[in-house]
Amino acid sequence: MPALLPVGKLPVNLLHRVLSQAPVDDARLLLGPGIGLDCAVLDFGPSLLVLKSDPITFATDEIGWYAVQVNANDIATTGALPRWMLVTLLLPEGSATPDLVEAISQQVFQACRAIGVSVIGGHSEITFALDRPILVGTMIGEVERHRLITPQGANPGDRLLVSKGVPIEATAILARQFPERLEHLLSPAEIQQAQDYLYDPGISVLRDAQVAVSAGQVTAMHDPTEGGLLSALWELAEASHRTLVVDPVTIPVPPLSARLCDFFGINPLAAIASGALLMTAPASEVTGIRLALEQEGISCAEIGLVEAGLAEVWQMTGAGRAQLPRPERDEIARLFEA
């Protein structure tokens, strides 16, 4: 009997093997599928189209709002402006109601209006064998050719930056999905604060990316989602074919996030982390980028550097360096399995 795959992203080796077989023969395809390449880029003359597709699987609360944010985040990492979205909504047989359809639809519509995105189509249906709604978004953005940024752009000598902290999204999901388990750990106000991490500091990095790109030369950006910041670092290393060296002590973990992760036995660096933006920039640009972000109320930390070498991620230790292990899956996945 073949081995069954666990909850979470496909294993990297399997995903690489599958993607290597994809037909990518269109001459207008400037960036296609690959590890760490979250967006496709199509050549449409003076401007480029950037395309992204992402589902909402862990969260059930506010999934329409989630879907808009996570797709817009990846579009933003290319320097593009999100413009259009298609939505596929699958609802569980036996529990789907008109009110549920209206609620999720309004979440999508309101979130799109807030960032100037038009909903241009999609699909919806009631599906058997589901126990919760599943929503898949496809977002299309637009960017001028000379402003395109991809994860392939990181250069030796660049510094690694991360905005806000980690894991913002995991904090919100854990507090929203398992509030009763936190009643003896946190006060009602703290539980509410953790649930509100969805909005403050927030899982959107659209503003983070726009401010950073306007303030200085950003050579690469990546949105840490499943597998958290550690997976994002490995994906960026593979996409850029560079070695990344990180000082874990400098990675910001908000105290409330640290408490939740400790309670659930979760590594905060390997839990779903939308809300943080991983960036690379030349050393001479770091001060200007950090200052611009902080003036907008967005914290930003320098956590390491880019080196020439194999696509690997290393951490600084008191004894020198040690390789950082790549997460096999997101830390919160096992909580949903249970």
The 8 nearest C-alpha neighbors of each residue, nearest first, counted from 0:
[[1, 2, 3, 4, 5, 13, 6, 10],
 [2, 0, 3, 4, 5, 13, 10, 9],
 [1, 3, 0, 4, 5, 10, 13, 9],
 [4, 2, 1, 5, 0, 6, 9, 10],
 [3, 5, 2, 6, 9, 10, 7, 8],
 [6, 4, 7, 3, 328, 9, 8, 332],
 [7, 5, 332, 4, 336, 8, 333, 328],
 [8, 6, 328, 332, 5, 329, 9, 225],
 [7, 9, 328, 10, 6, 225, 329, 11],
 [8, 10, 14, 11, 7, 13, 4, 328],
 [11, 9, 13, 12, 14, 8, 327, 328],
 [10, 12, 14, 13, 15, 9, 34, 8],
 [13, 11, 15, 14, 10, 16, 9, 17],
 [14, 12, 16, 10, 15, 11, 17, 9],
 [13, 15, 11, 17, 16, 12, 9, 18],
 [16, 14, 12, 18, 13, 17, 11, 19],
 [17, 15, 13, 19, 14, 18, 12, 20],
 [16, 18, 14, 19, 15, 20, 13, 21],
 [17, 19, 15, 21, 20, 16, 14, 32],
 [18, 20, 16, 17, 21, 15, 33, 32],
 [19, 21, 18, 17, 22, 16, 23, 15],
 [20, 22, 18, 19, 23, 17, 32, 24],
 [23, 21, 24, 20, 25, 19, 18, 31],
 [24, 22, 25, 21, 31, 28, 26, 32],
 [23, 25, 22, 26, 28, 27, 21, 31],
 [26, 24, 27, 28, 23, 22, 29, 41],
 [25, 27, 28, 24, 29, 42, 23, 41],
 [28, 26, 42, 25, 41, 29, 43, 40],
 [27, 29, 41, 26, 25, 30, 40, 42],
 [28, 30, 40, 41, 27, 42, 31, 39],
 [31, 29, 40, 39, 28, 32, 41, 38],
 [30, 32, 39, 28, 33, 29, 40, 23],
 [33, 31, 36, 18, 39, 30, 34, 37],
 [32, 34, 36, 35, 18, 31, 15, 238],
 [35, 33, 36, 234, 238, 237, 15, 32],
 [34, 36, 234, 238, 235, 37, 33, 237],
 [37, 35, 33, 34, 38, 32, 238, 150],
 [36, 38, 35, 73, 51, 39, 32, 33],
 [39, 37, 51, 50, 36, 49, 40, 73],
 [38, 40, 31, 50, 30, 49, 51, 41],
 [39, 41, 49, 30, 29, 48, 28, 50],
 [40, 42, 28, 48, 27, 29, 47, 43],
 [43, 41, 27, 47, 44, 28, 29, 48],
 [44, 42, 47, 46, 41, 45, 48, 27],
 [43, 45, 46, 42, 47, 144, 143, 41],
 [46, 44, 144, 143, 43, 47, 42, 142],
 [47, 45, 143, 44, 144, 142, 43, 141],
 [46, 48, 42, 43, 142, 141, 41, 144],
 [47, 49, 141, 41, 40, 140, 50, 42],
 [48, 50, 40, 140, 139, 39, 141, 38],
 [51, 49, 139, 39, 38, 138, 140, 40],
 [50, 52, 38, 138, 137, 70, 139, 39],
 [53, 51, 137, 136, 138, 70, 50, 54],
 [52, 54, 136, 135, 70, 137, 51, 55],
 [55, 53, 135, 134, 136, 56, 66, 52],
 [56, 54, 134, 66, 133, 57, 135, 58],
 [55, 57, 58, 54, 133, 59, 134, 132],
 [58, 56, 55, 59, 335, 172, 332, 331],
 [59, 57, 56, 60, 172, 62, 55, 176],
 [58, 60, 62, 61, 57, 132, 131, 56],
 [59, 61, 62, 58, 175, 176, 63, 172],
 [62, 60, 64, 63, 65, 59, 106, 103],
 [63, 61, 65, 64, 60, 59, 66, 58],
 [64, 62, 107, 106, 103, 66, 65, 61],
 [63, 65, 106, 107, 62, 67, 61, 66],
 [66, 64, 62, 68, 63, 67, 69, 61],
 [67, 65, 63, 64, 68, 69, 136, 62],
 [66, 68, 64, 65, 70, 69, 71, 110],
 [69, 67, 71, 65, 203, 70, 66, 72],
 [70, 68, 72, 71, 66, 67, 65, 73],
 [69, 71, 72, 67, 73, 68, 138, 53],
 [70, 72, 74, 68, 69, 73, 81, 67],
 [73, 71, 69, 75, 70, 74, 204, 205],
 [72, 74, 76, 75, 71, 70, 222, 37],
 [73, 75, 71, 72, 76, 77, 79, 140],
 [74, 76, 72, 78, 73, 77, 79, 205],
 [77, 75, 220, 73, 74, 78, 221, 208],
 [78, 76, 148, 79, 75, 149, 147, 74],
 [77, 79, 75, 76, 147, 148, 146, 142],
 [80, 78, 142, 141, 77, 75, 140, 74],
 [79, 81, 140, 141, 82, 142, 75, 78],
 [82, 80, 140, 71, 139, 74, 116, 79],
 [81, 83, 116, 140, 139, 117, 80, 115],
 [84, 82, 117, 139, 116, 138, 118, 119],
 [85, 83, 138, 118, 137, 119, 139, 117],
 [86, 84, 121, 120, 137, 119, 136, 118],
 [85, 87, 121, 136, 135, 122, 88, 137],
 [88, 86, 122, 135, 121, 123, 134, 136],
 [87, 89, 123, 134, 133, 122, 86, 90],
 [90, 88, 133, 124, 132, 123, 125, 126],
 [89, 91, 132, 125, 126, 95, 124, 88],
 [92, 90, 129, 126, 131, 125, 130, 95],
 [91, 93, 127, 126, 125, 94, 95, 90],
 [92, 94, 95, 91, 127, 96, 125, 90],
 [93, 95, 92, 91, 96, 90, 131, 130],
 [94, 96, 91, 90, 93, 92, 99, 97],
 [97, 95, 99, 98, 94, 100, 93, 101],
 [98, 96, 100, 99, 101, 95, 102, 94],
 [97, 99, 101, 96, 100, 102, 95, 103],
 [100, 98, 102, 96, 101, 97, 103, 95],
 [101, 99, 97, 98, 103, 102, 104, 96],
 [100, 102, 98, 104, 99, 103, 105, 97],
 [101, 103, 99, 105, 104, 100, 98, 106],
 [104, 102, 106, 63, 105, 100, 101, 99],
 [103, 105, 101, 107, 106, 102, 100, 108],
 [104, 106, 108, 102, 107, 103, 109, 101],
 [105, 107, 63, 64, 103, 104, 109, 108],
 [108, 106, 63, 104, 110, 105, 64, 109],
 [107, 109, 105, 111, 110, 106, 112, 104],
 [108, 110, 112, 106, 111, 107, 105, 113],
 [111, 109, 113, 107, 112, 108, 64, 106],
 [112, 110, 116, 108, 113, 109, 114, 115],
 [111, 113, 115, 109, 114, 110, 116, 108],
 [112, 114, 110, 111, 115, 109, 116, 108],
 [115, 113, 112, 111, 116, 110, 81, 82],
 [114, 116, 112, 113, 111, 82, 117, 81],
 [115, 117, 82, 111, 83, 114, 112, 81],
 [118, 116, 83, 119, 84, 82, 111, 115],
 [119, 117, 84, 83, 85, 120, 116, 108],
 [118, 120, 85, 84, 117, 83, 121, 86],
 [121, 119, 85, 118, 86, 122, 84, 87],
 [120, 122, 86, 85, 87, 123, 119, 88],
 [121, 123, 87, 88, 86, 124, 120, 85],
 [124, 122, 88, 87, 89, 121, 125, 90],
 [123, 125, 89, 126, 90, 88, 122, 87],
 [124, 126, 90, 92, 91, 89, 127, 95],
 [127, 125, 91, 92, 90, 89, 124, 129],
 [126, 128, 92, 129, 91, 125, 90, 93],
 [129, 127, 130, 126, 91, 92, 131, 93],
 [130, 128, 91, 127, 131, 126, 92, 90],
 [129, 131, 91, 128, 132, 92, 90, 94],
 [132, 130, 129, 91, 133, 90, 59, 94],
 [133, 131, 90, 89, 91, 134, 59, 130],
 [134, 132, 89, 88, 56, 55, 131, 90],
 [133, 135, 88, 55, 54, 87, 89, 132],
 [136, 134, 54, 87, 53, 86, 55, 88],
 [135, 137, 86, 53, 52, 85, 66, 54],
 [138, 136, 52, 85, 51, 84, 86, 53],
 [137, 139, 84, 51, 83, 50, 70, 52],
 [140, 138, 50, 83, 49, 82, 81, 84],
 [141, 139, 81, 49, 82, 80, 79, 48],
 [140, 142, 48, 79, 80, 47, 49, 46],
 [143, 141, 79, 47, 46, 144, 147, 80],
 [142, 144, 46, 146, 145, 47, 45, 147],
 [143, 145, 146, 46, 147, 47, 142, 45],
 [144, 146, 143, 147, 142, 148, 46, 45],
 [145, 147, 143, 144, 78, 148, 142, 79],
 [146, 148, 77, 144, 78, 145, 142, 149],
 [149, 147, 77, 78, 219, 146, 218, 152],
 [148, 150, 151, 219, 77, 152, 147, 220],
 [151, 149, 219, 152, 238, 220, 235, 239],
 [150, 152, 239, 238, 149, 153, 219, 240],
 [151, 153, 218, 219, 150, 149, 239, 154],
 [152, 154, 219, 218, 239, 151, 279, 150],
 [155, 153, 157, 156, 152, 305, 306, 218],
 [156, 154, 306, 305, 307, 157, 153, 241],
 [155, 157, 305, 306, 154, 158, 304, 281],
 [158, 156, 281, 280, 305, 155, 154, 304],
 [157, 159, 304, 279, 280, 282, 303, 281],
 [160, 158, 279, 303, 304, 302, 301, 278],
 [161, 159, 301, 278, 300, 277, 302, 279],
 [162, 160, 277, 276, 300, 299, 278, 275],
 [161, 163, 299, 275, 276, 298, 164, 300],
 [162, 164, 298, 275, 299, 297, 161, 274],
 [165, 163, 251, 252, 275, 162, 166, 253],
 [166, 164, 167, 252, 272, 275, 251, 267],
 [165, 167, 272, 169, 168, 267, 270, 271],
 [166, 168, 165, 170, 272, 169, 274, 196],
 [167, 169, 272, 171, 273, 170, 166, 271],
 [170, 168, 172, 271, 166, 171, 167, 173],
 [169, 171, 167, 168, 173, 256, 172, 193],
 [170, 172, 194, 168, 196, 174, 169, 193],
 [173, 171, 169, 175, 174, 170, 176, 168],
 [174, 172, 176, 170, 175, 171, 177, 169],
 [173, 175, 178, 194, 171, 172, 177, 176],
 [174, 176, 172, 173, 194, 177, 178, 171],
 [175, 177, 173, 174, 172, 178, 58, 59],
 [176, 178, 174, 179, 180, 173, 175, 181],
 [179, 177, 174, 181, 180, 175, 176, 182],
 [180, 178, 181, 182, 177, 183, 176, 174],
 [181, 179, 178, 177, 182, 183, 184, 174],
 [180, 182, 184, 178, 179, 183, 185, 177],
 [181, 183, 179, 184, 185, 180, 178, 186],
 [184, 182, 181, 185, 180, 186, 179, 187],
 [185, 183, 181, 182, 186, 262, 180, 259],
 [186, 184, 189, 182, 181, 183, 190, 187],
 [185, 187, 189, 188, 190, 182, 184, 183],
 [186, 188, 190, 189, 191, 185, 182, 192],
 [189, 187, 191, 186, 190, 192, 185, 193],
 [190, 188, 192, 186, 191, 187, 185, 193],
 [189, 191, 187, 193, 192, 188, 185, 174],
 [192, 190, 194, 188, 189, 193, 195, 187],
 [191, 193, 189, 195, 190, 194, 188, 196],
 [194, 192, 190, 196, 195, 191, 171, 174],
 [195, 193, 171, 191, 174, 192, 196, 175],
 [194, 196, 197, 192, 193, 198, 199, 191],
 [197, 195, 199, 198, 171, 193, 201, 194],
 [196, 198, 201, 195, 171, 202, 199, 194],
 [201, 197, 199, 196, 195, 200, 202, 203],
 [200, 198, 201, 196, 195, 197, 202, 192],
 [199, 201, 196, 198, 202, 197, 163, 274],
 [198, 202, 200, 199, 197, 196, 203, 274],
 [274, 201, 203, 273, 197, 168, 204, 198],
 [204, 202, 274, 68, 201, 205, 72, 273],
 [205, 203, 207, 206, 72, 274, 208, 276],
 [204, 206, 208, 75, 207, 203, 72, 209],
 [205, 207, 209, 208, 204, 210, 203, 211],
 [208, 206, 204, 210, 205, 209, 211, 292],
 [209, 207, 211, 205, 206, 210, 212, 75],
 [208, 210, 206, 212, 211, 207, 213, 205],
 [209, 211, 213, 207, 208, 212, 206, 214],
 [212, 210, 214, 208, 288, 213, 209, 207],
 [213, 211, 209, 214, 210, 215, 217, 208],
 [212, 214, 210, 211, 215, 209, 216, 288],
 [215, 213, 211, 288, 212, 210, 291, 287],
 [216, 214, 212, 284, 288, 213, 217, 211],
 [215, 217, 280, 218, 284, 212, 281, 214],
 [218, 216, 280, 219, 212, 279, 215, 278],
 [217, 219, 152, 153, 280, 279, 216, 148],
 [220, 218, 150, 152, 279, 153, 149, 278],
 [221, 219, 278, 76, 277, 150, 279, 149],
 [220, 222, 277, 76, 276, 223, 278, 150],
 [221, 223, 276, 224, 73, 277, 273, 72],
 [224, 222, 231, 227, 228, 272, 273, 221],
 [223, 225, 271, 272, 273, 227, 222, 226],
 [226, 224, 271, 329, 227, 270, 223, 272],
 [225, 227, 329, 269, 230, 270, 271, 328],
 [228, 226, 269, 270, 271, 272, 223, 225],
 [227, 229, 231, 223, 268, 230, 269, 232],
 [230, 228, 232, 231, 227, 269, 268, 233],
 [231, 229, 226, 233, 232, 228, 227, 234],
 [232, 230, 228, 223, 234, 229, 233, 235],
 [231, 233, 235, 229, 230, 234, 228, 236],
 [234, 232, 236, 230, 235, 231, 312, 237],
 [233, 235, 35, 231, 237, 236, 232, 34],
 [234, 236, 238, 232, 237, 233, 35, 150],
 [237, 235, 310, 233, 241, 239, 234, 240],
 [238, 236, 310, 240, 234, 235, 239, 233],
 [237, 239, 235, 151, 35, 236, 240, 150],
 [238, 240, 151, 241, 236, 237, 153, 150],
 [241, 239, 310, 237, 236, 238, 309, 242],
 [242, 240, 310, 236, 307, 239, 308, 309],
 [241, 243, 311, 306, 310, 308, 309, 307],
 [244, 242, 305, 312, 304, 306, 313, 236],
 [243, 245, 313, 304, 303, 314, 312, 305],
 [246, 244, 303, 314, 302, 247, 315, 313],
 [245, 247, 315, 248, 314, 302, 249, 303],
 [248, 246, 249, 250, 245, 314, 302, 315],
 [247, 249, 246, 250, 251, 302, 245, 315],
 [248, 250, 302, 247, 246, 251, 300, 301],
 [249, 251, 247, 248, 302, 252, 300, 164],
 [252, 250, 164, 249, 253, 165, 300, 163],
 [251, 253, 165, 164, 257, 254, 250, 256],
 [252, 254, 256, 255, 257, 251, 164, 165],
 [255, 253, 257, 256, 258, 252, 259, 251],
 [256, 254, 258, 257, 253, 259, 193, 189],
 [257, 255, 259, 253, 254, 258, 170, 260],
 [256, 258, 254, 260, 255, 259, 261, 253],
 [259, 257, 261, 255, 256, 260, 262, 254],
 [260, 258, 262, 256, 261, 257, 263, 255],
 [259, 261, 265, 257, 263, 262, 258, 264],
 [260, 262, 264, 258, 259, 263, 257, 265],
 [263, 261, 259, 260, 264, 258, 265, 184],
 [264, 262, 260, 265, 261, 259, 334, 331],
 [265, 263, 261, 262, 260, 266, 259, 330],
 [266, 264, 260, 263, 330, 267, 261, 331],
 [265, 267, 268, 269, 260, 270, 330, 264],
 [268, 266, 270, 269, 166, 265, 260, 165],
 [267, 269, 228, 266, 227, 229, 270, 165],
 [268, 270, 227, 226, 267, 266, 229, 330],
 [271, 269, 227, 330, 226, 329, 267, 268],
 [272, 270, 227, 225, 224, 169, 226, 168],
 [271, 273, 166, 227, 168, 224, 223, 167],
 [274, 272, 202, 224, 168, 275, 223, 271],
 [202, 275, 273, 203, 204, 201, 167, 272],
 [274, 276, 162, 163, 273, 164, 161, 272],
 [275, 277, 162, 161, 222, 204, 221, 278],
 [276, 278, 161, 221, 220, 160, 222, 275],
 [279, 277, 220, 160, 219, 159, 161, 276],
 [278, 280, 159, 219, 158, 218, 157, 217],
 [279, 281, 217, 157, 218, 158, 216, 284],
 [280, 282, 157, 283, 284, 158, 156, 285],
 [281, 283, 284, 285, 158, 157, 280, 156],
 [282, 284, 281, 285, 286, 280, 287, 157],
 [285, 283, 281, 282, 287, 215, 286, 280],
 [284, 286, 288, 282, 287, 283, 289, 280],
 [285, 287, 289, 288, 284, 290, 283, 282],
 [286, 288, 290, 285, 289, 284, 291, 214],
 [289, 287, 291, 214, 285, 211, 290, 286],
 [290, 288, 292, 286, 291, 287, 299, 285],
 [289, 291, 293, 287, 292, 288, 286, 294],
 [292, 290, 294, 288, 289, 293, 287, 214],
 [293, 291, 297, 295, 289, 294, 290, 210],
 [292, 294, 297, 296, 290, 295, 298, 291],
 [293, 295, 291, 292, 296, 290, 297, 289],
 [296, 294, 292, 293, 297, 291, 210, 298],
 [295, 297, 293, 294, 298, 292, 291, 163],
 [298, 296, 293, 292, 295, 163, 299, 162],
 [297, 299, 163, 293, 162, 296, 292, 300],
 [298, 300, 162, 161, 289, 163, 297, 160],
 [301, 299, 161, 160, 302, 162, 298, 250],
 [300, 302, 160, 159, 303, 161, 299, 158],
 [301, 303, 249, 159, 246, 245, 160, 250],
 [304, 302, 245, 159, 244, 246, 158, 301],
 [303, 305, 158, 159, 244, 157, 243, 156],
 [304, 306, 243, 155, 157, 156, 242, 158],
 [307, 305, 155, 242, 156, 241, 243, 308],
 [308, 306, 155, 241, 242, 305, 309, 154],
 [309, 307, 242, 241, 306, 310, 240, 311],
 [308, 310, 242, 311, 241, 240, 307, 236],
 [309, 311, 236, 241, 240, 237, 242, 308],
 [312, 310, 242, 309, 236, 243, 233, 313],
 [311, 313, 243, 323, 244, 242, 322, 233],
 [314, 312, 322, 244, 323, 321, 245, 243],
 [315, 313, 245, 321, 244, 320, 246, 323],
 [314, 316, 320, 246, 319, 245, 321, 313],
 [317, 315, 319, 318, 320, 314, 321, 246],
 [316, 318, 319, 315, 320, 321, 314, 246],
 [319, 317, 316, 320, 315, 321, 314, 322],
 [320, 318, 316, 317, 315, 321, 314, 313],
 [321, 319, 315, 316, 314, 313, 318, 322],
 [322, 320, 314, 313, 323, 315, 316, 319],
 [321, 323, 313, 314, 312, 324, 320, 311],
 [322, 324, 313, 312, 314, 321, 325, 229],
 [325, 323, 322, 326, 312, 229, 313, 327],
 [324, 326, 230, 327, 323, 229, 233, 312],
 [327, 325, 328, 226, 230, 324, 269, 329],
 [328, 326, 325, 10, 329, 226, 11, 8],
 [329, 327, 326, 226, 7, 8, 330, 332],
 [328, 330, 226, 225, 270, 332, 331, 269],
 [329, 331, 270, 332, 265, 269, 328, 266],
 [330, 332, 334, 333, 329, 270, 335, 265],
 [333, 331, 335, 334, 329, 330, 6, 7],
 [332, 334, 336, 335, 331, 337, 330, 6],
 [335, 333, 337, 331, 332, 336, 330, 263],
 [334, 336, 333, 337, 332, 331, 57, 6],
 [335, 337, 333, 334, 332, 6, 5, 331],
 [336, 334, 335, 333, 332, 331, 6, 5]]
